[in-house]
Amino acid sequence: MKKSLLLVLLASTTLASSIPAFAQAQPAASDNKIKTAGKKIGNGIMWGPKKLGAGLKKMGNGAKKMVGK
């Protein structure tokens, strides 16, 4: 009983001391880093489909020139 009570008190004290640290406002620089990283990942994922789409568009324009339209 004493061990479990000690464990509960220790856990609650640790949690209570960590909450103010999480509640502090994050600096704007870290938000910018996250946003920049997200954009780079998104651009990396979409690189292939963009290149494929641009190639298909050029093929379509080339076909129009061959037909004479």
Secondary structure, 3 states (H helix, E strand, C coil): CHHHHHHHHHHHHHHHHHHHHHHCCCCHHHHHHHHHHHHHHHHHHHHHHHHHHHHHHHHHHHHHHHHCC
